[in-house]
Amino acid sequence: MSEGTVTGPRATTQQSLPCALVTGSSAWTGPDLLKRPEEWTYRLSHDEIAEIEAAAASVRGRDIATIGRSDFRLPTLGSVLERLRDEVLNGRGFVLIRGLPVENRPIETGAAAYWGIGTYFGSARSQNASGHVLGHVRDLGLSSKDPNVRIYQTAERQNFHTDSCDIVALLCLKTAKSGGLSSLTSSMTVYNAMATRRPDLVWRLFKPMPTDRRGEVPEGKRPWFDTPIYSHHQGLLSAIHAPHYVRSSQRFPEAPRLSAEDVAALDAFDALAEDAELRLDMEFRPGDMQFVHNHTVLHDRTAFEDWPEPERKRHLLRLWLAAPGARPLPPAYADRYGSVEVGNRGGIVCKGTRLHAPLEAV
């Protein structure tokens, strides 16, 4: 971050903002990056694919959830993945890795390879109250109007949000008939835009807002949690946001009420995240793996129309990862993350949760 002044129609000074504007590679715009896809796309080589397949063969038959990095040896690709992880955590905030063979292969083969690659980015965390450390993003015929349904279980537009971990990763197995684009926006750029255009509202994003847990309530916790959308901690700006769930928190009479100013700040934030001048849209192909830093990047998915045949339906695998070398997070994150300890934080664990890696969407 750097000091300076902001000029424009709603000019303000750095000193009157919650923190200085963010500079550097994490504050990007989609149209700019779209001109240079080679900077954020890594294509696996023939030799690297062979290395992955040899590692996957060495763990064949094992419970995926028990496989650690030391079990999945990647003598040459491993150092590349470490470099990409550093770019995700400390640079641009995301990477797209292309070319993992998944088509016409058993799901357990692709899942093991994906899981093994994921161990180079971090350790898997539970993604729901059922303890799924390997998630399945599929339309289960559900609706977000059900307060206990999460949007990834539907075909609906997701809206820009973050997940409850350091890094969220997706592997595309099958694409939809139409739609289902992946969209990313730098939450650092959104902050800069909010600070420049709406300095009157940006402060509200640094105050706690309630967020609905959607029925997945850890023991001893309330059915919602309170965190600011933005936190400035130890010199770093981090974001956490689930817009649909912030608004649905109002179904609980005990949750703090959203004021008119809160709603205006949320609307301004969401509009900027969706702005075509800021966001980056990309199309997933089978074998694509996307790794995204939740603390500096928001992600979204457009609505989609799926194939009628069950075997052709859109299907992504997901990992929530606690990354080594991740940034410090403020204490407020512990209400959602369980802990702010680097390498041991994030995920959803409720009473009776048993960690496992299902190979079918449930």
KOLFI-855059 format. One record per residue (C-alpha): z, y, x; residue in one letter. Coordinates in steps of 0.5 Angstrom, whole numbers, plus 500, padded with zeros to 3 digits. Example, Ala and Ser with C-alpha at 12.3 -4.5 7.8 and 13.67 -1.06 7.14 Angstrom:
<<516; 491; 525>; 'A'>
<<514; 498; 527>; 'S'>
//
This chain:
<<500; 500; 500>; 'M'>
<<499; 507; 502>; 'S'>
<<501; 514; 501>; 'E'>
<<497; 520; 498>; 'G'>
<<495; 523; 492>; 'T'>
<<491; 521; 486>; 'V'>
<<485; 526; 483>; 'T'>
<<482; 526; 477>; 'G'>
<<482; 528; 469>; 'P'>
<<490; 526; 469>; 'R'>
<<492; 527; 476>; 'A'>
<<499; 526; 479>; 'T'>
<<502; 525; 485>; 'T'>
<<504; 518; 489>; 'Q'>
<<511; 521; 488>; 'Q'>
<<511; 521; 481>; 'S'>
<<509; 514; 480>; 'L'>
<<513; 507; 480>; 'P'>
<<510; 506; 487>; 'C'>
<<504; 508; 491>; 'A'>
<<497; 506; 489>; 'L'>
<<495; 499; 492>; 'V'>
<<490; 499; 498>; 'T'>
<<487; 493; 501>; 'G'>
<<483; 487; 499>; 'S'>
<<487; 485; 493>; 'S'>
<<485; 491; 490>; 'A'>
<<478; 489; 488>; 'W'>
<<473; 490; 482>; 'T'>
<<469; 485; 479>; 'G'>
<<462; 488; 480>; 'P'>
<<463; 490; 487>; 'D'>
<<465; 482; 489>; 'L'>
<<459; 480; 484>; 'L'>
<<455; 483; 490>; 'K'>
<<458; 478; 495>; 'R'>
<<459; 472; 492>; 'P'>
<<459; 468; 499>; 'E'>
<<466; 472; 501>; 'E'>
<<470; 468; 495>; 'W'>
<<466; 462; 494>; 'T'>
<<467; 456; 499>; 'Y'>
<<462; 450; 499>; 'R'>
<<464; 443; 501>; 'L'>
<<460; 440; 507>; 'S'>
<<457; 433; 507>; 'H'>
<<462; 432; 512>; 'D'>
<<468; 435; 509>; 'E'>
<<467; 431; 502>; 'I'>
<<467; 425; 506>; 'A'>
<<473; 427; 509>; 'E'>
<<476; 428; 502>; 'I'>
<<473; 421; 500>; 'E'>
<<477; 417; 505>; 'A'>
<<483; 421; 504>; 'A'>
<<483; 419; 497>; 'A'>
<<481; 412; 498>; 'A'>
<<487; 411; 502>; 'S'>
<<492; 413; 496>; 'V'>
<<488; 409; 491>; 'R'>
<<492; 406; 486>; 'G'>
<<498; 410; 488>; 'R'>
<<502; 415; 482>; 'D'>
<<498; 421; 483>; 'I'>
<<505; 425; 483>; 'A'>
<<508; 422; 489>; 'T'>
<<502; 424; 493>; 'I'>
<<504; 429; 499>; 'G'>
<<500; 433; 504>; 'R'>
<<502; 428; 509>; 'S'>
<<499; 422; 505>; 'D'>
<<492; 426; 504>; 'F'>
<<490; 427; 511>; 'R'>
<<484; 432; 512>; 'L'>
<<483; 433; 520>; 'P'>
<<478; 438; 520>; 'T'>
<<478; 441; 512>; 'L'>
<<486; 442; 512>; 'G'>
<<485; 448; 517>; 'S'>
<<480; 451; 513>; 'V'>
<<484; 450; 506>; 'L'>
<<490; 453; 510>; 'E'>
<<486; 459; 511>; 'R'>
<<483; 459; 504>; 'L'>
<<491; 459; 502>; 'R'>
<<492; 465; 506>; 'D'>
<<487; 469; 503>; 'E'>
<<489; 467; 496>; 'V'>
<<496; 469; 498>; 'L'>
<<495; 475; 502>; 'N'>
<<488; 477; 501>; 'G'>
<<483; 478; 495>; 'R'>
<<488; 473; 491>; 'G'>
<<483; 468; 489>; 'F'>
<<477; 463; 492>; 'V'>
<<472; 458; 489>; 'L'>
<<471; 452; 492>; 'I'>
<<465; 448; 490>; 'R'>
<<462; 441; 491>; 'G'>
<<467; 436; 489>; 'L'>
<<464; 430; 487>; 'P'>
<<466; 429; 480>; 'V'>
<<460; 427; 475>; 'E'>
<<460; 420; 473>; 'N'>
<<466; 418; 477>; 'R'>
<<473; 415; 474>; 'P'>
<<477; 421; 472>; 'I'>
<<483; 418; 477>; 'E'>
<<478; 419; 483>; 'T'>
<<477; 426; 482>; 'G'>
<<484; 427; 480>; 'A'>
<<487; 424; 486>; 'A'>
<<482; 428; 491>; 'A'>
<<484; 435; 487>; 'Y'>
<<491; 433; 487>; 'W'>
<<490; 432; 495>; 'G'>
<<487; 438; 496>; 'I'>
<<492; 442; 492>; 'G'>
<<498; 439; 497>; 'T'>
<<495; 444; 502>; 'Y'>
<<496; 450; 497>; 'F'>
<<503; 448; 495>; 'G'>
<<507; 443; 491>; 'S'>
<<506; 442; 484>; 'A'>
<<510; 444; 478>; 'R'>
<<511; 442; 471>; 'S'>
<<506; 446; 466>; 'Q'>
<<510; 444; 460>; 'N'>
<<516; 441; 457>; 'A'>
<<513; 434; 457>; 'S'>
<<513; 435; 465>; 'G'>
<<506; 435; 466>; 'H'>
<<505; 436; 474>; 'V'>
<<497; 435; 473>; 'L'>
<<495; 439; 467>; 'G'>
<<489; 438; 462>; 'H'>
<<485; 444; 459>; 'V'>
<<482; 441; 453>; 'R'>
<<481; 443; 446>; 'D'>
<<486; 439; 442>; 'L'>
<<484; 442; 435>; 'G'>
<<490; 446; 435>; 'L'>
<<491; 454; 433>; 'S'>
<<495; 459; 437>; 'S'>
<<497; 461; 430>; 'K'>
<<502; 455; 431>; 'D'>
<<508; 458; 435>; 'P'>
<<509; 452; 439>; 'N'>
<<502; 451; 441>; 'V'>
<<499; 454; 448>; 'R'>
<<492; 457; 448>; 'I'>
<<490; 453; 453>; 'Y'>
<<490; 447; 448>; 'Q'>
<<485; 451; 443>; 'T'>
<<478; 453; 444>; 'A'>
<<480; 460; 443>; 'E'>
<<479; 466; 448>; 'R'>
<<485; 466; 452>; 'Q'>
<<486; 474; 454>; 'N'>
<<488; 476; 461>; 'F'>
<<495; 473; 463>; 'H'>
<<498; 470; 469>; 'T'>
<<502; 463; 469>; 'D'>
<<509; 461; 471>; 'S'>
<<507; 459; 479>; 'C'>
<<505; 462; 485>; 'D'>
<<498; 459; 485>; 'I'>
<<494; 456; 479>; 'V'>
<<488; 452; 480>; 'A'>
<<483; 449; 476>; 'L'>
<<478; 443; 477>; 'L'>
<<472; 443; 472>; 'C'>
<<470; 436; 470>; 'L'>
<<466; 438; 464>; 'K'>
<<463; 444; 461>; 'T'>
<<463; 446; 454>; 'A'>
<<456; 447; 450>; 'K'>
<<457; 454; 450>; 'S'>
<<462; 459; 453>; 'G'>
<<468; 458; 456>; 'G'>
<<467; 463; 462>; 'L'>
<<472; 464; 467>; 'S'>
<<474; 471; 468>; 'S'>
<<479; 474; 473>; 'L'>
<<481; 481; 474>; 'T'>
<<486; 484; 480>; 'S'>
<<492; 486; 477>; 'S'>
<<493; 491; 483>; 'M'>
<<487; 495; 481>; 'T'>
<<489; 495; 474>; 'V'>
<<495; 498; 476>; 'Y'>
<<491; 503; 480>; 'N'>
<<487; 505; 474>; 'A'>
<<493; 505; 469>; 'M'>
<<497; 510; 474>; 'A'>
<<491; 514; 475>; 'T'>
<<489; 515; 468>; 'R'>
<<495; 514; 464>; 'R'>
<<501; 516; 468>; 'P'>
<<505; 517; 462>; 'D'>
<<505; 510; 460>; 'L'>
<<505; 506; 467>; 'V'>
<<512; 507; 468>; 'W'>
<<513; 503; 461>; 'R'>
<<510; 497; 465>; 'L'>
<<516; 497; 470>; 'F'>
<<521; 496; 464>; 'K'>
<<523; 489; 462>; 'P'>
<<519; 486; 456>; 'M'>
<<520; 480; 452>; 'P'>
<<516; 474; 452>; 'T'>
<<515; 468; 447>; 'D'>
<<517; 461; 451>; 'R'>
<<513; 458; 445>; 'R'>
<<518; 453; 444>; 'G'>
<<519; 450; 451>; 'E'>
<<526; 453; 452>; 'V'>
<<530; 450; 458>; 'P'>
<<537; 448; 457>; 'E'>
<<541; 454; 456>; 'G'>
<<536; 459; 455>; 'K'>
<<533; 464; 450>; 'R'>
<<527; 462; 446>; 'P'>
<<524; 468; 450>; 'W'>
<<525; 471; 457>; 'F'>
<<525; 478; 459>; 'D'>
<<521; 481; 465>; 'T'>
<<517; 487; 467>; 'P'>
<<510; 486; 467>; 'I'>
<<510; 490; 474>; 'Y'>
<<515; 489; 479>; 'S'>
<<515; 493; 486>; 'H'>
<<520; 489; 491>; 'H'>
<<520; 489; 498>; 'Q'>
<<514; 493; 499>; 'G'>
<<510; 489; 495>; 'L'>
<<507; 490; 487>; 'L'>
<<507; 483; 483>; 'S'>
<<505; 482; 476>; 'A'>
<<507; 477; 471>; 'I'>
<<504; 478; 464>; 'H'>
<<502; 474; 457>; 'A'>
<<500; 479; 452>; 'P'>
<<499; 474; 446>; 'H'>
<<506; 471; 448>; 'Y'>
<<509; 478; 449>; 'V'>
<<507; 480; 442>; 'R'>
<<509; 473; 439>; 'S'>
<<516; 474; 441>; 'S'>
<<517; 479; 436>; 'Q'>
<<518; 473; 431>; 'R'>
<<525; 472; 434>; 'F'>
<<530; 477; 430>; 'P'>
<<534; 477; 436>; 'E'>
<<529; 479; 441>; 'A'>
<<528; 487; 443>; 'P'>
<<523; 490; 439>; 'R'>
<<517; 493; 442>; 'L'>
<<517; 500; 441>; 'S'>
<<510; 504; 439>; 'A'>
<<510; 506; 447>; 'E'>
<<511; 499; 449>; 'D'>
<<505; 497; 445>; 'V'>
<<501; 503; 447>; 'A'>
<<502; 501; 454>; 'A'>
<<500; 494; 453>; 'L'>
<<494; 496; 449>; 'D'>
<<492; 500; 455>; 'A'>
<<494; 495; 460>; 'F'>
<<490; 489; 456>; 'D'>
<<484; 494; 456>; 'A'>
<<483; 495; 463>; 'L'>
<<484; 488; 465>; 'A'>
<<478; 487; 460>; 'E'>
<<474; 493; 463>; 'D'>
<<467; 490; 465>; 'A'>
<<468; 495; 471>; 'E'>
<<474; 492; 473>; 'L'>
<<473; 484; 471>; 'R'>
<<469; 479; 475>; 'L'>
<<466; 473; 470>; 'D'>
<<464; 467; 473>; 'M'>
<<461; 460; 470>; 'E'>
<<464; 454; 472>; 'F'>
<<460; 448; 474>; 'R'>
<<463; 441; 475>; 'P'>
<<466; 440; 481>; 'G'>
<<468; 447; 482>; 'D'>
<<476; 448; 484>; 'M'>
<<479; 455; 483>; 'Q'>
<<485; 457; 486>; 'F'>
<<488; 464; 484>; 'V'>
<<494; 468; 486>; 'H'>
<<498; 469; 480>; 'N'>
<<502; 475; 483>; 'H'>
<<496; 479; 484>; 'T'>
<<490; 477; 479>; 'V'>
<<490; 476; 472>; 'L'>
<<486; 470; 469>; 'H'>
<<482; 469; 462>; 'D'>
<<477; 464; 459>; 'R'>
<<472; 466; 454>; 'T'>
<<472; 462; 447>; 'A'>
<<467; 456; 447>; 'F'>
<<463; 452; 443>; 'E'>
<<464; 445; 445>; 'D'>
<<460; 438; 444>; 'W'>
<<461; 434; 438>; 'P'>
<<461; 428; 443>; 'E'>
<<468; 426; 445>; 'P'>
<<466; 424; 452>; 'E'>
<<462; 431; 453>; 'R'>
<<467; 435; 451>; 'K'>
<<470; 441; 456>; 'R'>
<<475; 438; 461>; 'H'>
<<479; 442; 466>; 'L'>
<<484; 439; 470>; 'L'>
<<490; 444; 472>; 'R'>
<<495; 445; 478>; 'L'>
<<501; 450; 478>; 'W'>
<<503; 450; 485>; 'L'>
<<509; 453; 489>; 'A'>
<<506; 456; 495>; 'A'>
<<509; 456; 502>; 'P'>
<<509; 462; 505>; 'G'>
<<509; 466; 499>; 'A'>
<<511; 473; 497>; 'R'>
<<519; 475; 495>; 'P'>
<<520; 475; 488>; 'L'>
<<525; 480; 485>; 'P'>
<<531; 476; 481>; 'P'>
<<528; 478; 474>; 'A'>
<<523; 472; 475>; 'Y'>
<<528; 467; 476>; 'A'>
<<529; 467; 468>; 'D'>
<<522; 464; 467>; 'R'>
<<521; 461; 474>; 'Y'>
<<528; 458; 474>; 'G'>
<<529; 460; 482>; 'S'>
<<525; 465; 486>; 'V'>
<<526; 461; 492>; 'E'>
<<520; 461; 496>; 'V'>
<<516; 454; 496>; 'G'>
<<521; 451; 490>; 'N'>
<<520; 456; 484>; 'R'>
<<516; 456; 478>; 'G'>
<<514; 451; 472>; 'G'>
<<517; 449; 466>; 'I'>
<<523; 444; 466>; 'V'>
<<527; 443; 459>; 'C'>
<<532; 438; 457>; 'K'>
<<529; 431; 458>; 'G'>
<<523; 433; 462>; 'T'>
<<520; 428; 466>; 'R'>
<<515; 430; 472>; 'L'>
<<509; 426; 471>; 'H'>
<<501; 426; 472>; 'A'>
<<498; 424; 466>; 'P'>
<<490; 422; 467>; 'L'>
<<489; 423; 459>; 'E'>
<<490; 430; 455>; 'A'>
<<496; 429; 451>; 'V'>
//
